Amino acid sequence: MVIQLDALPYIENDYSRRFKFDSFEDPKLKQLREKYKLDEVVSAGKDEFDRQVLLLDWVNHRFKKFGKPTSEARGACEILEAIDEGHTFFCAHYTDVFVSAAASMGWVDRSLALRRPDNVGEGSTEHSSTEIWSNQYRKWVMFDPTFAMYVEKGGVPLNAFEVRQEWFYRDGRGLVFVLDKQRTRRRKSDMPVFRSRHVGFGDLVLDGGALNPYAFIGYIPNTNLMAAGPDYGKMFITQDKLCEGTKWHKRDVPANAATDPYFPIGQAALTLTADGPAVRVEVRTLTPNFKTFLSRVDHGEWKSVGETIFWTPHAGGNRLEVKTVNQFGVEGPVSAAEISLSPAQARE
């Protein structure tokens, strides 16, 4: 009898099929990781999420001048070199650098194109941000590299759609805006929060103008920005009555905005079927640059396995754990199945 199955599902839909991810073989990823010593940048992190926040902070602080771009640099490596030459960049360039820096570490981060409705507030009309896949939290999490920020509610980091719903439909109550590697926490009542000052632009501040563009969320379905640039043609958009009357890009709109764009990755989805005295376990995953599945029984040694596992439970409690590993060595979240058998059932 299965008493517990804790595993993310395998979801394939029109939106997951649109995505094209970075390749482990792309030499630019290795160049980016090694030239800027990104392993050292994140080395102080106590867990994966902490390391991702350290990378976010690093990207934010690499940019010195915010405003109208003074360089035509494209892709993380070119942009970082142009920064060192004294050039000025916008939020889209912060996003490009962070998406590729994350990819070089074996993480998946995707670009978001955002727009404020015409009838909502003031401030930036458009903005660029990202969502990173967190194996630790087993979900997508909004990471805004321009503000070195993610947003929590109840101690759980939120994705962009969750931020949107909380900000517009619940007036931002309960939101905590977490800034920089120090994890400084601010609430809506603290706004405006000064972030930086830039000649020719003015002050960059965290306020309603920084959050209102999350009304329209455009998901750019490729992460291989250094190889191909952002694929705006296949971008899809979350919008509802909040966006009425505002003209923007015409793109497909997911029927269920809370779930359709938020397919799991890095997961080991488990399907269990009785097979005589054993249990047949089928494993599926959407893991960019997938390398192998690892499995262990009853907290034993992790071993590489294929897509089919034959598990023979014994009397009493049994636990099977499975996870993915990608070619960068990044491990996905652990999926677990537990079975309890009586001595009689074990003999059958």
C-alpha positions as CSV (number, residue, x, y, z in Angstrom):
1,M,0.0,0.0,0.0
2,V,1.4,3.4,-1.0
3,I,1.1,5.6,2.1
4,Q,2.9,8.7,0.6
5,L,4.0,9.9,-2.8
6,D,5.8,13.2,-2.8
7,A,6.8,14.1,-6.3
8,L,6.4,16.9,-8.8
9,P,4.4,15.9,-11.9
10,Y,5.6,15.7,-15.4
11,I,3.7,18.4,-17.3
12,E,4.0,19.0,-21.0
13,N,1.9,21.7,-22.6
14,D,2.0,24.3,-25.4
15,Y,4.0,26.6,-23.2
16,S,6.6,24.1,-22.0
17,R,7.1,22.9,-25.6
18,R,8.0,26.5,-26.7
19,F,11.1,26.7,-24.4
20,K,14.6,26.3,-25.7
21,F,17.3,26.1,-23.1
22,D,21.0,26.7,-23.0
23,S,23.2,23.9,-24.0
24,F,25.9,22.6,-21.6
25,E,28.2,22.5,-24.7
26,D,27.9,26.2,-25.3
27,P,31.5,27.5,-24.8
28,K,30.2,31.0,-23.9
29,L,28.7,29.6,-20.7
30,K,32.1,28.2,-19.6
31,Q,33.8,31.4,-20.6
32,L,31.3,33.5,-18.5
33,R,31.6,31.2,-15.5
34,E,35.4,31.1,-15.5
35,K,36.2,34.7,-16.5
36,Y,34.1,36.2,-13.8
37,K,34.8,33.5,-11.2
38,L,31.2,32.8,-10.6
39,D,31.9,29.8,-8.5
40,E,33.7,32.1,-6.0
41,V,30.8,34.6,-6.2
42,V,28.4,32.0,-4.9
43,S,30.8,29.9,-2.7
44,A,29.6,31.4,0.6
45,G,26.0,30.2,0.0
46,K,24.8,27.7,2.5
47,D,22.3,26.2,0.1
48,E,21.2,26.4,-3.5
49,F,18.8,29.3,-3.0
50,D,21.4,31.3,-1.0
51,R,23.8,30.8,-3.9
52,Q,21.2,32.0,-6.4
53,V,20.7,35.1,-4.3
54,L,24.4,35.8,-4.2
55,L,24.5,35.5,-8.0
56,L,21.6,37.9,-8.3
57,D,23.3,40.4,-6.0
58,W,26.6,40.1,-8.0
59,V,24.8,40.8,-11.3
60,N,23.0,43.8,-9.9
61,H,26.2,45.4,-8.5
62,R,28.2,44.8,-11.8
63,F,26.1,47.5,-13.4
64,K,27.4,51.0,-12.6
65,K,25.3,53.3,-14.9
66,F,21.5,53.0,-15.4
67,G,19.8,54.8,-18.2
68,K,19.6,54.9,-22.0
69,P,22.1,52.4,-23.4
70,T,25.3,53.8,-24.8
71,S,26.4,50.4,-26.3
72,E,25.0,47.9,-28.7
73,A,26.5,45.0,-26.8
74,R,24.4,41.9,-26.9
75,G,24.7,38.9,-24.6
76,A,26.1,38.6,-21.1
77,C,29.8,38.5,-22.1
78,E,29.6,41.5,-24.3
79,I,27.5,43.5,-21.9
80,L,29.9,42.8,-19.0
81,E,32.8,43.9,-21.1
82,A,31.0,47.1,-22.0
83,I,30.2,47.8,-18.4
84,D,33.9,47.8,-17.7
85,E,34.3,50.2,-20.5
86,G,32.0,52.6,-18.8
87,H,28.8,52.1,-20.8
88,T,25.2,52.6,-19.5
89,F,22.5,50.0,-19.7
90,F,18.8,49.4,-19.0
91,C,16.9,46.7,-17.1
92,A,16.8,44.4,-20.1
93,H,20.5,44.1,-20.0
94,Y,20.5,43.2,-16.3
95,T,18.1,40.5,-17.2
96,D,20.2,39.2,-20.1
97,V,23.3,39.0,-17.9
98,F,21.5,37.2,-15.0
99,V,19.8,34.7,-17.3
100,S,23.1,33.6,-18.8
101,A,25.0,33.8,-15.5
102,A,22.5,31.4,-14.0
103,A,22.7,29.1,-17.0
104,S,26.5,28.9,-16.7
105,M,26.0,27.6,-13.2
106,G,23.5,24.9,-14.4
107,W,20.4,26.8,-13.2
108,V,17.4,27.7,-15.3
109,D,16.3,31.4,-15.3
110,R,14.0,32.8,-17.8
111,S,13.3,36.4,-19.0
112,L,10.1,38.3,-18.4
113,A,8.9,41.3,-20.3
114,L,6.5,43.4,-18.2
115,R,4.1,46.3,-18.9
116,R,2.1,48.6,-16.7
117,P,-1.5,49.2,-17.8
118,D,-2.3,52.7,-19.0
119,N,-4.8,53.3,-16.2
120,V,-2.6,52.0,-13.3
121,G,-0.3,54.3,-11.4
122,E,2.8,56.0,-12.8
123,G,6.5,55.2,-13.2
124,S,8.1,52.8,-15.6
125,T,5.8,51.7,-18.4
126,E,7.8,48.6,-19.2
127,H,10.3,46.6,-17.3
128,S,12.4,43.4,-17.6
129,S,12.7,40.8,-14.9
130,T,13.2,37.1,-14.6
131,E,12.0,33.9,-12.9
132,I,14.5,31.3,-11.7
133,W,13.7,27.6,-11.1
134,S,14.4,26.8,-7.4
135,N,15.1,23.1,-6.8
136,Q,15.1,23.9,-3.1
137,Y,11.6,25.4,-3.1
138,R,10.4,23.2,-6.0
139,K,8.9,26.2,-7.9
140,W,9.6,29.2,-10.1
141,V,10.7,32.3,-8.2
142,M,10.7,35.9,-9.4
143,F,14.3,37.3,-9.3
144,D,14.5,41.0,-10.4
145,P,18.2,41.7,-11.1
146,T,17.6,45.5,-11.6
147,F,16.6,45.8,-8.0
148,A,18.5,42.7,-6.6
149,M,15.1,41.6,-5.3
150,Y,12.8,38.7,-4.8
151,V,9.4,38.8,-3.0
152,E,8.1,36.6,-0.2
153,K,4.8,35.9,1.5
154,G,4.7,33.8,4.6
155,G,8.4,33.1,4.2
156,V,8.0,31.5,0.7
157,P,9.5,33.2,-2.4
158,L,6.8,34.0,-5.0
159,N,6.8,33.6,-8.8
160,A,5.9,36.7,-10.9
161,F,2.2,35.7,-11.2
162,E,1.9,35.3,-7.5
163,V,3.5,38.7,-7.0
164,R,1.1,40.1,-9.5
165,Q,-2.0,38.7,-7.8
166,E,-0.9,39.8,-4.3
167,W,0.1,43.3,-5.5
168,F,-3.0,44.2,-7.5
169,Y,-5.8,42.1,-6.0
170,R,-4.7,42.1,-2.3
171,D,-3.1,45.5,-2.2
172,G,0.3,44.0,-1.5
173,R,-0.7,43.0,2.0
174,G,1.7,40.4,3.4
175,L,4.4,40.9,0.8
176,V,8.0,41.2,1.9
177,F,10.5,42.6,-0.6
178,V,13.9,41.0,0.0
179,L,16.9,43.0,-1.3
180,D,20.5,42.3,-1.9
181,K,22.6,39.5,-0.5
182,Q,22.0,40.9,3.0
183,R,18.4,39.9,2.5
184,T,17.2,43.3,3.8
185,R,13.4,43.1,4.1
186,R,11.0,45.9,3.2
187,R,7.2,46.1,3.0
188,K,4.9,48.3,1.0
189,S,4.6,50.7,3.9
190,D,8.4,51.3,3.5
191,M,8.2,52.5,-0.1
192,P,9.8,54.3,-1.8
193,V,13.0,52.5,-1.1
194,F,16.1,54.1,-2.5
195,R,18.3,51.7,-4.5
196,S,20.8,53.8,-6.4
197,R,21.5,57.2,-8.0
198,H,22.6,57.6,-11.7
199,V,23.8,60.7,-13.5
200,G,21.5,61.5,-16.4
201,F,18.7,59.2,-15.1
202,G,18.1,60.1,-11.4
203,D,17.2,57.8,-8.6
204,L,16.3,54.2,-9.0
205,V,13.8,53.5,-6.3
206,L,11.6,50.5,-5.3
207,D,8.0,51.8,-5.3
208,G,4.7,51.1,-6.9
209,G,6.2,52.1,-10.3
210,A,8.5,49.1,-10.0
211,L,5.7,46.7,-9.3
212,N,2.9,48.0,-11.6
213,P,4.5,46.6,-14.8
214,Y,3.8,43.1,-13.4
215,A,0.2,43.5,-14.6
216,F,1.2,42.2,-18.0
217,I,3.7,39.3,-17.7
218,G,5.3,38.3,-21.0
219,Y,7.2,35.0,-20.8
220,I,10.1,34.8,-23.2
221,P,10.5,31.1,-24.0
222,N,14.2,30.7,-24.4
223,T,17.2,31.0,-22.1
224,N,20.0,30.7,-24.7
225,L,20.3,34.4,-25.0
226,M,24.0,34.5,-25.8
227,A,23.4,32.1,-28.7
228,A,20.1,33.4,-30.1
229,G,18.9,36.5,-28.3
230,P,15.4,36.6,-26.8
231,D,12.6,34.9,-28.8
232,Y,9.9,37.6,-28.6
233,G,8.0,35.9,-31.5
234,K,7.0,32.9,-29.3
235,M,6.5,35.0,-26.2
236,F,3.2,34.4,-24.4
237,I,1.4,36.8,-22.0
238,T,-0.6,36.8,-18.8
239,Q,-3.3,39.4,-18.9
240,D,-6.9,39.8,-17.6
241,K,-9.4,42.6,-16.8
242,L,-6.6,44.5,-15.1
243,C,-5.1,45.1,-18.6
244,E,-8.3,46.2,-20.4
245,G,-7.9,49.2,-22.7
246,T,-4.1,48.9,-22.9
247,K,-2.6,48.2,-26.3
248,W,0.6,46.0,-26.1
249,H,2.0,43.0,-27.9
250,K,-0.6,40.6,-29.2
251,R,0.4,37.1,-28.1
252,D,-1.2,33.9,-26.9
253,V,-2.7,34.1,-23.4
254,P,-2.6,30.9,-21.2
255,A,-6.1,29.7,-20.2
256,N,-4.8,29.1,-16.6
257,A,-2.2,31.8,-15.9
258,A,-1.5,30.4,-12.4
259,T,-0.4,27.0,-13.7
260,D,0.2,26.8,-17.5
261,P,3.4,28.8,-17.5
262,Y,4.6,27.1,-14.3
263,F,5.5,23.6,-15.4
264,P,8.1,21.9,-13.1
265,I,11.6,21.3,-14.3
266,G,14.4,19.2,-12.8
267,Q,11.8,16.9,-11.3
268,A,11.7,13.1,-11.1
269,A,8.0,12.4,-11.8
270,L,7.1,8.9,-10.5
271,T,4.4,6.5,-11.6
272,L,4.1,3.3,-9.5
273,T,2.6,0.0,-10.8
274,A,2.4,-3.3,-9.0
275,D,4.5,-5.9,-10.9
276,G,4.3,-9.2,-9.0
277,P,6.3,-8.9,-5.7
278,A,7.9,-5.7,-7.0
279,V,6.8,-2.3,-7.8
280,R,7.5,-0.9,-11.3
281,V,8.5,2.8,-11.0
282,E,8.5,4.8,-14.2
283,V,10.4,8.1,-14.0
284,R,10.0,11.1,-16.3
285,T,11.5,14.6,-16.3
286,L,11.8,17.9,-18.0
287,T,15.5,18.6,-17.1
288,P,17.5,20.8,-19.5
289,N,20.9,19.2,-20.0
290,F,19.8,16.1,-18.3
291,K,22.5,13.6,-17.2
292,T,21.0,10.9,-15.1
293,F,18.6,9.8,-12.4
294,L,19.8,8.9,-9.0
295,S,17.9,6.6,-6.7
296,R,18.2,5.2,-3.2
297,V,16.2,2.8,-1.1
298,D,15.7,3.2,2.7
299,H,18.2,6.1,2.9
300,G,21.0,3.9,1.4
301,E,23.5,4.8,-1.2
302,W,22.5,6.9,-4.2
303,K,23.0,5.0,-7.5
304,S,22.5,6.0,-11.1
305,V,19.3,4.4,-12.6
306,G,17.3,4.5,-15.8
307,E,13.8,5.5,-16.5
308,T,12.4,2.3,-15.1
309,I,13.1,1.1,-11.6
310,F,12.0,-2.3,-10.1
311,W,11.6,-1.9,-6.4
312,T,10.9,-4.9,-4.1
313,P,9.5,-3.7,-0.8
314,H,10.1,-5.6,2.4
315,A,7.8,-6.0,5.4
316,G,7.4,-2.8,7.3
317,G,8.2,0.7,6.1
318,N,9.9,1.2,2.7
319,R,11.2,4.5,1.2
320,L,12.3,5.1,-2.4
321,E,13.9,8.4,-3.4
322,V,14.7,9.6,-6.9
323,K,16.3,12.8,-8.2
324,T,17.8,14.2,-11.4
325,V,21.3,15.4,-12.0
326,N,22.1,17.7,-15.0
327,Q,25.4,17.9,-16.8
328,F,26.5,20.8,-14.6
329,G,26.1,18.6,-11.6
330,V,23.0,20.4,-10.3
331,E,20.6,18.1,-8.5
332,G,16.9,18.4,-8.8
333,P,14.4,18.1,-5.9
334,V,14.0,14.7,-4.3
335,S,10.9,12.7,-5.1
336,A,9.9,10.1,-2.6
337,A,7.5,7.2,-2.4
338,E,6.8,5.3,0.9
339,I,5.1,1.9,1.1
340,S,4.1,0.0,4.2
341,L,3.7,-3.8,4.0
342,S,2.6,-6.3,6.7
343,P,4.6,-9.5,6.9
344,A,1.7,-11.3,5.1
345,Q,1.7,-8.8,2.3
346,A,5.4,-9.1,1.9
347,R,5.1,-12.9,1.5
348,E,2.5,-12.6,-1.2
